[in-house]
Amino acid sequence: MNAIMTDFDFKNGSEPVPQKWEGLAELDRALAENRLTEYRFKKAWADPWARAFGIGVITLLVAFGIFVIVNDLIIGH
């Protein structure tokens, strides 16, 4: 039987496998498993400045929401 090999078959078998970037292995796994958002949240939570900023932003949003509700109930009559 005559098997026809394409150019892709020759190149695929003869090229060496590219080396992984060891420094970015965790990011590579996150991209491969489609969990980049979870990776970013975990990295941000591990950083004290990013954690403080996130908690501050959430606190401001909740305070603003409470202000709007209370202001509407008191002055909205």
Sine and cosine of phi, psi and omega as CSV:
sin_phi,cos_phi,sin_psi,cos_psi,sin_omega,cos_omega
0.00,0.00,0.68,-0.73,-0.05,-1.00
-0.99,-0.11,0.93,-0.37,0.02,-1.00
-0.99,-0.11,0.74,-0.67,0.01,-1.00
-0.99,-0.13,0.84,-0.54,0.03,-1.00
-0.98,-0.21,0.75,-0.66,0.02,-1.00
-1.00,0.10,0.18,-0.98,0.05,-1.00
-0.88,0.47,-0.56,0.83,0.02,-1.00
-0.88,0.48,-0.66,0.75,-0.01,-1.00
-0.89,0.45,-0.64,0.77,0.01,-1.00
-0.92,0.38,-0.71,0.70,-0.03,-1.00
-0.93,0.36,-0.61,0.79,-0.04,-1.00
-0.90,0.43,-0.60,0.80,-0.04,-1.00
-0.99,0.16,-0.44,0.90,-0.10,-0.99
-1.00,-0.10,-0.32,0.95,-0.03,-1.00
-0.99,0.16,0.65,-0.76,0.05,-1.00
-0.95,0.31,0.44,-0.90,0.03,-1.00
-0.96,0.28,0.77,-0.64,-0.01,-1.00
-0.91,0.42,0.57,-0.82,-0.01,-1.00
-0.97,0.26,0.54,-0.84,0.07,-1.00
-0.98,0.22,0.51,-0.86,0.13,-0.99
-0.99,0.13,0.96,-0.30,-0.10,-1.00
-0.88,0.47,-0.56,0.83,-0.01,-1.00
-0.93,0.37,-0.38,0.92,-0.02,-1.00
-0.92,-0.39,0.37,0.93,-0.06,-1.00
-0.89,0.45,-0.62,0.78,0.00,-1.00
-0.92,0.40,-0.67,0.74,0.04,-1.00
-0.91,0.41,-0.62,0.78,0.03,-1.00
-0.88,0.47,-0.68,0.73,0.04,-1.00
-0.90,0.43,-0.64,0.77,0.00,-1.00
-0.89,0.46,-0.67,0.74,0.04,-1.00
-0.92,0.39,-0.65,0.76,-0.03,-1.00
-0.91,0.42,-0.57,0.82,-0.03,-1.00
-1.00,-0.07,0.11,0.99,0.05,-1.00
0.83,0.55,0.75,0.66,0.02,-1.00
-0.73,-0.68,0.66,0.75,-0.06,-1.00
-0.91,0.41,-0.61,0.79,0.01,-1.00
-0.90,0.44,-0.69,0.72,0.03,-1.00
-0.89,0.46,-0.63,0.78,0.03,-1.00
-0.88,0.47,-0.71,0.71,-0.01,-1.00
-0.90,0.43,-0.66,0.75,0.02,-1.00
-0.90,0.44,-0.67,0.74,0.01,-1.00
-0.90,0.43,-0.66,0.75,0.01,-1.00
-0.92,0.40,-0.65,0.76,0.01,-1.00
-0.92,0.39,-0.63,0.78,-0.01,-1.00
-0.93,0.36,-0.49,0.87,0.01,-1.00
-0.96,0.27,-0.41,0.91,0.01,-1.00
-1.00,0.07,0.85,-0.52,-0.06,-1.00
-0.88,0.48,-0.61,0.79,0.00,-1.00
-0.94,0.35,-0.67,0.74,0.02,-1.00
-0.92,0.39,-0.60,0.80,0.04,-1.00
-0.90,0.44,-0.72,0.70,0.02,-1.00
-0.89,0.46,-0.66,0.75,0.02,-1.00
-0.90,0.44,-0.70,0.71,0.01,-1.00
-0.89,0.46,-0.70,0.71,0.03,-1.00
-0.90,0.43,-0.63,0.78,0.03,-1.00
-0.89,0.45,-0.69,0.72,0.01,-1.00
-0.90,0.43,-0.70,0.71,0.02,-1.00
-0.90,0.44,-0.64,0.77,0.03,-1.00
-0.88,0.47,-0.70,0.72,0.04,-1.00
-0.89,0.46,-0.65,0.76,0.02,-1.00
-0.91,0.42,-0.67,0.74,0.03,-1.00
-0.92,0.40,-0.67,0.74,0.02,-1.00
-0.89,0.46,-0.66,0.75,0.04,-1.00
-0.90,0.43,-0.67,0.74,0.04,-1.00
-0.88,0.47,-0.69,0.73,0.04,-1.00
-0.90,0.44,-0.67,0.74,0.03,-1.00
-0.86,0.51,-0.72,0.69,-0.02,-1.00
-0.89,0.45,-0.69,0.73,-0.01,-1.00
-0.91,0.41,-0.75,0.67,-0.01,-1.00
-0.91,0.42,-0.69,0.72,0.01,-1.00
-0.88,0.47,-0.65,0.76,0.01,-1.00
-0.92,0.38,-0.63,0.78,-0.01,-1.00
-0.95,0.31,-0.63,0.78,-0.06,-1.00
-0.99,0.16,-0.76,0.65,-0.09,-1.00
-1.00,-0.04,-0.33,0.94,-0.09,-1.00
-0.96,0.29,0.05,1.00,-0.02,-1.00
-0.88,0.48,0.00,0.00,0.00,0.00
